[in-house]
Amino acid sequence: MRLTGSRMTPKVEFAAVDCTAFQALCSSNDVSGYPTFKYFNYYKNTKPYNGGRTEIDFVKFMEDPENPLSGSPPPPPSPLEEWAAVQGGELIHHLTEATFDALLSDKEMLVMFYAPWCGHCKAMKDDFGQAAVELAAEGKTGVLGTVDATVERSLATRFQIHGFPTLKFFRHGHLVTEYNRGRKSADIVGFMRDPPLNGKDEL
């Protein structure tokens, strides 16, 4: 790893601490999760690092570590940007705390609560989008929705979301049931063609 710049680069070292072996050291530095990165300037001050984890990210941070923006993660893409590449993504409602109740008040909707980093969520996106396309072709538009639970935390708390993806079916703003069927487009389309009338999602 090499630092470059127009001015002389100060001495920079990278170190690692095994917190299972040096618990007191980690505790004194308020380390409660792993991995945790911290910047030390000759022990005069410390600064948490929350940026990316590639070589380029580390180099960029160390070239100007005192910059208050250094080490800050880039803003996450909006749901519209995130789903733009998914066929049918434009047919899906991307819900927020501000829009959730109003958009669900007069319709049936299957809502996927997801996290952008979740591998299972990424794997399901194409099928969710394809299901939206097939349902729209049958005249069922706007019946699928998403919530980025890492951003809309109040909604995640309200509907007791503990894992991703979690899908829940709503009718006229009221939660009917959690969706526990397959994650392929055919499964989703089949469910929305004949959704349950009550809280029991019978296979």
CYANA upper distance limits for C-alpha pairs under 8 A (distance plus 0.5 A):
  1 MET  CA     55 GLU  CA      7.39
  1 MET  CA     59 VAL  CA      7.92
  2 ARG  CA     59 VAL  CA      7.74
  3 LEU  CA      9 THR  CA      7.73
  3 LEU  CA     59 VAL  CA      6.44
  3 LEU  CA     62 MET  CA      8.13
  3 LEU  CA     63 GLU  CA      7.15
  4 THR  CA      9 THR  CA      7.89
  4 THR  CA     63 GLU  CA      7.88
  5 GLY  CA      9 THR  CA      7.61
  5 GLY  CA     63 GLU  CA      7.77
  9 THR  CA     63 GLU  CA      8.21
 12 VAL  CA     62 MET  CA      8.43
 17 VAL  CA     22 PHE  CA      7.75
 17 VAL  CA     26 CYS  CA      8.46
 18 ASP  CA     22 PHE  CA      6.65
 19 CYS  CA     23 GLN  CA      5.54
 19 CYS  CA     25 LEU  CA      8.14
 19 CYS  CA     26 CYS  CA      6.36
 22 PHE  CA     26 CYS  CA      7.02
 23 GLN  CA     27 SER  CA      6.51
 24 ALA  CA     28 SER  CA      6.60
 25 LEU  CA     29 ASN  CA      6.98
 26 CYS  CA     30 ASP  CA      6.85
 26 CYS  CA     31 VAL  CA      5.75
 27 SER  CA     31 VAL  CA      6.26
 27 SER  CA     32 SER  CA      8.06
 31 VAL  CA     36 THR  CA      7.10
 36 THR  CA     49 TYR  CA      8.28
 37 PHE  CA     48 PRO  CA      6.67
 37 PHE  CA     49 TYR  CA      5.74
 37 PHE  CA     50 ASN  CA      7.82
 38 LYS  CA     46 THR  CA      7.07
 38 LYS  CA     47 LYS  CA      6.10
 38 LYS  CA     48 PRO  CA      4.99
 38 LYS  CA     49 TYR  CA      5.89
 39 TYR  CA     46 THR  CA      5.84
 39 TYR  CA     47 LYS  CA      5.50
 39 TYR  CA     48 PRO  CA      6.71
 39 TYR  CA     49 TYR  CA      7.24
 39 TYR  CA     65 PRO  CA      8.46
 40 PHE  CA     44 LYS  CA      7.81
 40 PHE  CA     45 ASN  CA      6.51
 40 PHE  CA     46 THR  CA      5.14
 40 PHE  CA     47 LYS  CA      7.27
 41 ASN  CA     45 ASN  CA      6.14
 41 ASN  CA     46 THR  CA      6.99
 48 PRO  CA     71 GLY  CA      8.46
 49 TYR  CA     71 GLY  CA      5.58
 49 TYR  CA     72 SER  CA      7.75
 50 ASN  CA     71 GLY  CA      5.73
 50 ASN  CA     72 SER  CA      5.98
 50 ASN  CA     73 PRO  CA      6.60
 51 GLY  CA     57 ASP  CA      7.32
 51 GLY  CA     58 PHE  CA      8.49
 51 GLY  CA     70 SER  CA      8.20
 51 GLY  CA     71 GLY  CA      4.67
 51 GLY  CA     72 SER  CA      5.40
 51 GLY  CA     73 PRO  CA      4.99
 51 GLY  CA     74 PRO  CA      8.26
 52 GLY  CA     57 ASP  CA      5.84
 52 GLY  CA     58 PHE  CA      7.91
 52 GLY  CA     71 GLY  CA      7.95
 52 GLY  CA     73 PRO  CA      6.92
 53 ARG  CA     57 ASP  CA      6.61
 53 ARG  CA     58 PHE  CA      7.33
 54 THR  CA     58 PHE  CA      6.97
 55 GLU  CA     59 VAL  CA      6.68
 56 ILE  CA     60 LYS  CA      6.56
 57 ASP  CA     61 PHE  CA      6.77
 57 ASP  CA     71 GLY  CA      8.39
 58 PHE  CA     62 MET  CA      6.73
 59 VAL  CA     63 GLU  CA      6.67
 60 LYS  CA     64 ASP  CA      7.58
 60 LYS  CA     70 SER  CA      8.33
 61 PHE  CA     65 PRO  CA      5.79
 61 PHE  CA     70 SER  CA      5.83
 61 PHE  CA     71 GLY  CA      6.22
 64 ASP  CA     70 SER  CA      7.43
 65 PRO  CA     70 SER  CA      6.34
 65 PRO  CA     71 GLY  CA      8.28
 66 GLU  CA     70 SER  CA      7.65
 77 PRO  CA     81 GLU  CA      6.34
 77 PRO  CA     82 GLU  CA      6.41
 78 SER  CA     82 GLU  CA      6.58
 79 PRO  CA     83 TRP  CA      6.49
 79 PRO  CA     94 HIS  CA      6.78
 79 PRO  CA    148 ASP  CA      7.87
 80 LEU  CA     84 ALA  CA      6.32
 80 LEU  CA     89 GLY  CA      8.44
 80 LEU  CA     90 GLU  CA      8.28
 80 LEU  CA     94 HIS  CA      7.71
 81 GLU  CA     85 ALA  CA      8.41
 83 TRP  CA     89 GLY  CA      5.79
 83 TRP  CA     90 GLU  CA      8.16
 84 ALA  CA     89 GLY  CA      6.50
 84 ALA  CA     90 GLU  CA      7.55
 85 ALA  CA     89 GLY  CA      7.89
 86 VAL  CA    125 LYS  CA      7.48
 86 VAL  CA    126 ASP  CA      6.44
 86 VAL  CA    129 GLY  CA      6.71
 87 GLN  CA    126 ASP  CA      7.35
 87 GLN  CA    129 GLY  CA      6.08
 87 GLN  CA    130 GLN  CA      6.96
 87 GLN  CA    133 VAL  CA      8.30
 88 GLY  CA     92 ILE  CA      7.56
 88 GLY  CA    129 GLY  CA      4.87
 88 GLY  CA    130 GLN  CA      6.39
 88 GLY  CA    131 ALA  CA      8.39
 88 GLY  CA    132 ALA  CA      6.30
 88 GLY  CA    133 VAL  CA      5.80
 89 GLY  CA    129 GLY  CA      5.81
 89 GLY  CA    132 ALA  CA      8.24
 91 LEU  CA    129 GLY  CA      8.19
 91 LEU  CA    132 ALA  CA      6.60
 91 LEU  CA    133 VAL  CA      7.65
 91 LEU  CA    136 ALA  CA      8.28
 91 LEU  CA    141 THR  CA      7.53
 91 LEU  CA    142 GLY  CA      6.73
 91 LEU  CA    144 LEU  CA      8.34
 92 ILE  CA    129 GLY  CA      7.88
 92 ILE  CA    132 ALA  CA      7.17
 92 ILE  CA    142 GLY  CA      6.56
 92 ILE  CA    143 VAL  CA      7.97
 92 ILE  CA    144 LEU  CA      5.86
 92 ILE  CA    145 GLY  CA      5.71
 92 ILE  CA    146 THR  CA      7.69
 93 HIS  CA    142 GLY  CA      6.91
 93 HIS  CA    143 VAL  CA      8.47
 93 HIS  CA    144 LEU  CA      6.89
 93 HIS  CA    145 GLY  CA      4.91
 93 HIS  CA    146 THR  CA      6.81
 94 HIS  CA    145 GLY  CA      6.19
 94 HIS  CA    146 THR  CA      5.47
 94 HIS  CA    147 VAL  CA      6.69
 95 LEU  CA     99 THR  CA      6.42
 95 LEU  CA    100 PHE  CA      5.90
 95 LEU  CA    145 GLY  CA      7.10
 95 LEU  CA    146 THR  CA      6.37
 95 LEU  CA    147 VAL  CA      5.82
 95 LEU  CA    148 ASP  CA      8.49
 96 THR  CA    100 PHE  CA      6.09
 96 THR  CA    147 VAL  CA      7.11
 96 THR  CA    152 GLU  CA      6.72
 97 GLU  CA    101 ASP  CA      8.29
 97 GLU  CA    152 GLU  CA      6.84
 97 GLU  CA    154 SER  CA      7.75
 97 GLU  CA    155 LEU  CA      6.91
 99 THR  CA    103 LEU  CA      6.52
100 PHE  CA    104 LEU  CA      6.75
101 ASP  CA    105 SER  CA      6.34
101 ASP  CA    173 GLY  CA      6.65
103 LEU  CA    107 LYS  CA      8.23
104 LEU  CA    108 GLU  CA      7.46
104 LEU  CA    109 MET  CA      7.38
104 LEU  CA    170 PHE  CA      7.83
104 LEU  CA    171 ARG  CA      7.78
104 LEU  CA    172 HIS  CA      6.25
104 LEU  CA    173 GLY  CA      5.21
105 SER  CA    171 ARG  CA      8.27
105 SER  CA    172 HIS  CA      5.01
105 SER  CA    173 GLY  CA      4.90
106 ASP  CA    171 ARG  CA      8.12
106 ASP  CA    172 HIS  CA      5.13
106 ASP  CA    173 GLY  CA      7.46
107 LYS  CA    143 VAL  CA      8.02
107 LYS  CA    171 ARG  CA      6.41
107 LYS  CA    172 HIS  CA      5.52
107 LYS  CA    173 GLY  CA      7.94
108 GLU  CA    143 VAL  CA      6.59
108 GLU  CA    169 PHE  CA      7.92
108 GLU  CA    170 PHE  CA      6.12
108 GLU  CA    171 ARG  CA      4.84
108 GLU  CA    172 HIS  CA      6.59
108 GLU  CA    173 GLY  CA      8.46
109 MET  CA    142 GLY  CA      7.98
109 MET  CA    143 VAL  CA      4.90
109 MET  CA    144 LEU  CA      5.83
109 MET  CA    145 GLY  CA      7.15
109 MET  CA    169 PHE  CA      6.35
109 MET  CA    170 PHE  CA      5.81
109 MET  CA    171 ARG  CA      7.05
110 LEU  CA    143 VAL  CA      6.80
110 LEU  CA    144 LEU  CA      5.45
110 LEU  CA    145 GLY  CA      6.62
110 LEU  CA    167 LEU  CA      7.21
110 LEU  CA    168 LYS  CA      6.26
110 LEU  CA    169 PHE  CA      4.90
110 LEU  CA    170 PHE  CA      6.79
110 LEU  CA    192 MET  CA      8.29
111 VAL  CA    144 LEU  CA      6.38
111 VAL  CA    145 GLY  CA      4.97
111 VAL  CA    146 THR  CA      5.69
111 VAL  CA    147 VAL  CA      7.62
111 VAL  CA    167 LEU  CA      5.95
111 VAL  CA    168 LYS  CA      5.88
111 VAL  CA    169 PHE  CA      6.75
111 VAL  CA    170 PHE  CA      8.15
112 MET  CA    144 LEU  CA      8.43
112 MET  CA    145 GLY  CA      6.72
112 MET  CA    146 THR  CA      5.14
112 MET  CA    147 VAL  CA      6.71
112 MET  CA    165 PRO  CA      6.94
112 MET  CA    166 THR  CA      6.30
112 MET  CA    167 LEU  CA      4.89
112 MET  CA    168 LYS  CA      7.19
113 PHE  CA    146 THR  CA      6.32
113 PHE  CA    147 VAL  CA      5.26
113 PHE  CA    148 ASP  CA      6.57
113 PHE  CA    149 ALA  CA      6.35
113 PHE  CA    156 ALA  CA      8.02
113 PHE  CA    161 ILE  CA      7.97
113 PHE  CA    164 PHE  CA      7.21
113 PHE  CA    165 PRO  CA      6.18
113 PHE  CA    166 THR  CA      5.69
113 PHE  CA    167 LEU  CA      6.57
114 TYR  CA    118 CYS  CA      7.74
114 TYR  CA    121 CYS  CA      6.60
114 TYR  CA    146 THR  CA      7.81
114 TYR  CA    147 VAL  CA      6.78
114 TYR  CA    148 ASP  CA      5.79
114 TYR  CA    149 ALA  CA      6.19
114 TYR  CA    150 THR  CA      8.30
114 TYR  CA    164 PHE  CA      5.77
114 TYR  CA    165 PRO  CA      5.32
114 TYR  CA    166 THR  CA      7.27
115 ALA  CA    121 CYS  CA      7.47
115 ALA  CA    148 ASP  CA      6.19
115 ALA  CA    149 ALA  CA      6.36
115 ALA  CA    150 THR  CA      6.34
115 ALA  CA    164 PHE  CA      7.06
115 ALA  CA    165 PRO  CA      7.89
116 PRO  CA    121 CYS  CA      7.86
116 PRO  CA    122 LYS  CA      7.88
116 PRO  CA    148 ASP  CA      7.70
116 PRO  CA    150 THR  CA      8.37
117 TRP  CA    121 CYS  CA      8.48
117 TRP  CA    122 LYS  CA      8.31
118 CYS  CA    122 LYS  CA      6.88
118 CYS  CA    164 PHE  CA      7.27
118 CYS  CA    165 PRO  CA      8.25
119 GLY  CA    123 ALA  CA      6.72
120 HIS  CA    124 MET  CA      6.76
120 HIS  CA    164 PHE  CA      7.82
120 HIS  CA    165 PRO  CA      7.30
121 CYS  CA    125 LYS  CA      6.81
121 CYS  CA    164 PHE  CA      7.18
121 CYS  CA    165 PRO  CA      5.96
122 LYS  CA    126 ASP  CA      8.50
124 MET  CA    128 PHE  CA      6.67
124 MET  CA    183 ARG  CA      6.91
124 MET  CA    184 LYS  CA      7.84
125 LYS  CA    129 GLY  CA      6.63
126 ASP  CA    130 GLN  CA      6.55
127 ASP  CA    131 ALA  CA      6.51
127 ASP  CA    183 ARG  CA      7.69
127 ASP  CA    184 LYS  CA      5.91
127 ASP  CA    185 SER  CA      5.04
128 PHE  CA    132 ALA  CA      6.87
128 PHE  CA    183 ARG  CA      8.42
128 PHE  CA    184 LYS  CA      8.01
128 PHE  CA    185 SER  CA      6.49
128 PHE  CA    188 ILE  CA      7.96
129 GLY  CA    133 VAL  CA      6.94
129 GLY  CA    185 SER  CA      8.45
130 GLN  CA    134 GLU  CA      6.80
130 GLN  CA    185 SER  CA      6.49
131 ALA  CA    135 LEU  CA      6.52
131 ALA  CA    185 SER  CA      5.20
131 ALA  CA    186 ALA  CA      7.52
131 ALA  CA    188 ILE  CA      6.80
131 ALA  CA    189 VAL  CA      6.12
132 ALA  CA    136 ALA  CA      6.50
132 ALA  CA    141 THR  CA      7.92
132 ALA  CA    142 GLY  CA      8.36
132 ALA  CA    143 VAL  CA      8.13
132 ALA  CA    144 LEU  CA      7.03
133 VAL  CA    137 ALA  CA      6.81
134 GLU  CA    138 GLU  CA      7.10
134 GLU  CA    189 VAL  CA      7.77
135 LEU  CA    139 GLY  CA      6.97
135 LEU  CA    140 LYS  CA      5.50
135 LEU  CA    141 THR  CA      7.02
135 LEU  CA    189 VAL  CA      6.99
136 ALA  CA    140 LYS  CA      5.28
136 ALA  CA    141 THR  CA      5.10
136 ALA  CA    142 GLY  CA      8.26
147 VAL  CA    152 GLU  CA      7.39
148 ASP  CA    152 GLU  CA      6.47
149 ALA  CA    153 ARG  CA      5.91
149 ALA  CA    155 LEU  CA      7.65
149 ALA  CA    156 ALA  CA      5.96
152 GLU  CA    156 ALA  CA      7.04
153 ARG  CA    157 THR  CA      6.61
154 SER  CA    158 ARG  CA      6.51
155 LEU  CA    159 PHE  CA      6.65
156 ALA  CA    160 GLN  CA      6.39
156 ALA  CA    161 ILE  CA      5.51
156 ALA  CA    162 HIS  CA      8.50
157 THR  CA    161 ILE  CA      6.81
161 ILE  CA    166 THR  CA      7.30
166 THR  CA    178 GLU  CA      8.31
166 THR  CA    179 TYR  CA      8.18
167 LEU  CA    178 GLU  CA      6.51
167 LEU  CA    179 TYR  CA      5.72
167 LEU  CA    180 ASN  CA      8.16
168 LYS  CA    175 LEU  CA      7.65
168 LYS  CA    176 VAL  CA      8.16
168 LYS  CA    177 THR  CA      6.44
168 LYS  CA    178 GLU  CA      4.77
168 LYS  CA    179 TYR  CA      5.82
169 PHE  CA    175 LEU  CA      6.64
169 PHE  CA    176 VAL  CA      6.18
169 PHE  CA    177 THR  CA      5.94
169 PHE  CA    178 GLU  CA      6.53
169 PHE  CA    179 TYR  CA      7.01
170 PHE  CA    174 HIS  CA      5.80
170 PHE  CA    175 LEU  CA      4.94
170 PHE  CA    176 VAL  CA      5.82
170 PHE  CA    177 THR  CA      7.79
171 ARG  CA    175 LEU  CA      7.02
171 ARG  CA    176 VAL  CA      7.00
176 VAL  CA    196 PRO  CA      8.38
176 VAL  CA    197 LEU  CA      8.23
176 VAL  CA    198 ASN  CA      6.43
176 VAL  CA    199 GLY  CA      5.39
177 THR  CA    198 ASN  CA      7.83
177 THR  CA    199 GLY  CA      5.17
177 THR  CA    200 LYS  CA      6.99
177 THR  CA    201 ASP  CA      7.11
178 GLU  CA    201 ASP  CA      8.10
179 TYR  CA    201 ASP  CA      7.63
180 ASN  CA    201 ASP  CA      8.18
181 ARG  CA    187 ASP  CA      7.19
181 ARG  CA    188 ILE  CA      8.31
181 ARG  CA    203 LEU  CA      8.00
182 GLY  CA    187 ASP  CA      5.93
182 GLY  CA    188 ILE  CA      7.83
183 ARG  CA    187 ASP  CA      6.84
183 ARG  CA    188 ILE  CA      7.31
184 LYS  CA    188 ILE  CA      7.02
185 SER  CA    189 VAL  CA      6.53
186 ALA  CA    190 GLY  CA      6.46
187 ASP  CA    191 PHE  CA      6.71
188 ILE  CA    192 MET  CA      6.80
189 VAL  CA    193 ARG  CA      6.62
190 GLY  CA    194 ASP  CA      7.19
191 PHE  CA    195 PRO  CA      5.87
196 PRO  CA    200 LYS  CA      7.28
196 PRO  CA    201 ASP  CA      6.35
196 PRO  CA    202 GLU  CA      8.09
